[in-house]
Amino acid sequence: MDISTPLRNGMLHWPGDASFERRETLKLAQGAECNLSELHTSAHMGTHLDAPRHFLEGGAGIDAMPIAAMVGRARVIAIQDPELIRIRELEAHRPAQGERLLFKTANSSPRWKTGEFQENFVHIPSDTAAYLAGCGVLTVGVDYLSVGGYQTDGAETHRILLGAGTWIIEGLDLELVEAGDYELLCLPLKIVDGDGAPARALVRRLVR
């Protein structure tokens, strides 16, 4: 299953970030020898990864991402809390060292479909970030544009996770994905010293 958010002109983006724009510079229909376009966008558009460099001075760029962080077994966890991803809900799932966890929340529907940025989306508060970091979770994925909130915990949640070596996927489309065990493949563009990069994310259900 493709769990990537398609990139298109006019798509939802974080306030203040550059919007996504694909501009056609050559067209066969106008006599050019090929179709050609150029892209202008924030590195944190749609489904994307955050590198440590995004919030940590001297942190690693996206080109230094270990492949193991984005390829391998992953768990999709359905979050019931309509406001936050809280420790008390995660404790029952027992996050483990080296796990890849994707959180499906109320964000998956209908917040991605409104076309307008939602300030009050389900996110990871700083205490939960510290809990996940303490568990040694390798990768965290969320179904909106940020692991941290818009008004609270934005920078702090990022710093805690990235500082602990936890890699972050944001902007996943998990609407049609059920909770359970999957194989994850999520590869970002390899941008030298990049603070982040758009990615294509896929999951395949593991059959026991």
C-alpha positions in Angstrom: 0.0 0.0 0.0 1.2 3.5 -0.9 1.0 5.7 2.2 2.5 8.7 0.6 0.7 12.1 0.2 0.8 13.1 -3.5 2.7 16.3 -4.3 0.6 18.8 -6.3 0.2 22.5 -6.8 -2.0 24.1 -4.1 -1.6 21.2 -1.6 -1.7 21.6 2.1 1.5 22.8 3.8 2.9 24.1 7.0 2.2 27.8 7.6 5.3 29.9 6.5 6.9 27.1 4.5 7.2 27.4 0.8 4.3 25.9 -1.0 4.7 23.1 -3.6 4.9 24.4 -7.2 5.5 22.4 -10.3 5.9 24.7 -13.3 6.0 23.4 -16.9 8.9 25.0 -18.7 8.8 23.0 -21.9 5.7 21.5 -23.6 5.5 19.1 -26.5 2.1 20.7 -27.3 3.9 24.0 -27.9 6.5 22.6 -30.2 9.3 21.7 -27.7 11.2 18.5 -28.1 10.1 17.2 -24.7 7.9 17.9 -21.7 10.0 19.5 -18.9 9.1 21.0 -15.5 10.8 22.5 -12.5 9.9 22.2 -8.9 9.9 24.8 -6.1 9.0 23.5 -2.6 9.9 23.2 1.0 11.9 20.1 1.9 9.2 19.3 4.4 6.3 18.9 2.0 3.7 16.1 2.0 5.2 12.8 3.2 8.7 13.7 4.2 11.5 12.9 6.7 13.1 15.1 9.2 16.9 14.9 9.7 18.6 15.8 13.0 19.9 18.9 11.2 16.3 20.2 11.1 16.4 21.1 14.9 19.9 20.3 16.1 22.9 22.5 15.4 25.5 20.3 13.7 23.1 17.4 13.4 23.3 14.9 10.6 21.7 15.7 7.2 19.2 13.6 5.5 21.9 12.1 3.3 23.3 10.4 6.4 20.1 8.5 7.2 20.8 4.8 7.9 18.8 2.7 5.5 17.7 0.5 8.4 15.7 3.3 9.9 13.3 3.2 6.9 13.3 -0.3 5.7 12.0 -3.3 7.7 9.3 -4.4 10.0 7.0 -1.7 11.4 3.9 -1.5 13.6 0.9 0.7 12.8 -0.7 1.7 16.1 -4.2 3.1 16.1 -4.4 6.0 18.6 -7.8 6.4 20.2 -7.2 9.7 22.0 -8.6 12.5 19.9 -6.1 15.1 21.1 -2.7 13.7 21.9 -0.5 10.6 21.6 -0.2 10.0 25.3 2.1 7.8 27.3 -0.7 5.9 29.0 -2.1 4.8 25.7 1.3 3.7 24.3 2.3 1.8 27.5 -0.2 -1.0 26.5 1.7 -1.4 23.2 5.1 -1.7 24.9 7.3 0.2 22.4 10.7 -1.6 22.1 14.3 -0.9 21.3 14.8 -0.5 17.5 11.2 -0.5 16.6 9.6 1.5 13.7 6.2 2.8 14.9 3.6 4.5 12.7 0.8 6.2 14.5 -2.7 6.3 13.0 -4.8 9.0 14.6 -7.9 11.1 14.0 -5.7 13.1 11.7 -6.1 10.4 9.0 -9.6 11.5 8.3 -10.9 14.0 7.5 -8.2 16.5 8.4 -6.0 15.8 5.4 -9.0 16.2 3.1 -10.1 19.8 4.2 -7.4 21.6 2.1 -6.9 24.0 5.1 -4.2 23.7 7.7 -5.6 22.4 11.0 -3.9 24.0 14.0 -5.3 21.4 16.5 -4.1 18.1 15.1 -3.2 15.0 17.1 0.5 15.1 17.9 3.2 13.8 20.2 3.7 16.0 23.3 7.2 16.4 24.8 6.7 13.9 27.6 5.6 11.2 25.2 8.6 12.0 23.0 10.9 11.4 26.0 9.1 8.2 26.7 9.6 6.9 23.1 13.2 8.0 23.1 13.7 6.2 26.4 12.3 3.0 24.8 14.9 3.3 22.1 12.4 3.5 19.2 14.2 3.8 16.0 11.6 5.5 13.8 8.3 7.3 14.4 5.8 8.1 11.7 2.7 10.4 12.0 -0.3 11.2 9.9 0.0 15.0 9.8 2.7 17.5 9.0 4.5 17.4 12.3 5.3 15.1 15.2 5.0 18.1 17.6 2.0 20.5 17.9 1.5 23.8 16.1 1.0 25.8 19.3 2.9 23.6 21.8 5.6 21.0 21.9 6.7 21.6 18.3 10.4 22.3 18.6 10.8 20.4 21.9 9.3 17.1 20.6 11.5 17.3 17.5 14.6 17.9 19.6 13.9 15.1 22.0 13.3 12.5 19.3 16.1 13.6 16.9 18.5 14.0 19.7 17.9 10.4 20.8 18.6 9.1 17.3 14.9 8.5 16.5 14.1 9.2 12.8 10.9 11.0 11.9 8.4 10.5 9.1 5.7 13.2 8.8 2.7 13.5 6.5 1.8 9.9 6.1 -1.6 8.9 4.6 -2.8 6.1 6.9 -6.5 6.4 6.2 -6.9 3.0 4.7 -4.3 1.2 6.7 -5.4 -1.0 9.6 -3.4 -1.4 12.8 -1.0 -4.2 12.8 2.4 -5.5 11.6 3.9 -4.4 8.3 7.0 -4.2 6.2 8.0 -0.6 5.7 9.9 1.0 2.8 10.3 4.7 3.0 13.1 6.4 1.1 13.8 10.2 1.0 15.6 12.1 -1.6 19.3 12.0 -0.8 20.0 15.7 -0.4 23.5 16.5 0.9 23.3 18.2 4.3 19.5 18.4 3.9 17.4 19.2 7.0 14.7 17.0 5.5 13.4 15.6 2.2 10.2 14.4 0.5 9.8 10.6 0.5 7.8 7.8 -1.0 6.4 5.5 1.7 5.0 2.0 1.2 3.8 -0.7 3.6 3.0 -4.4 3.0 1.0 -6.4 5.6 2.9 -9.2 7.3 1.0 -12.4 7.3 1.6 -14.6 10.4 
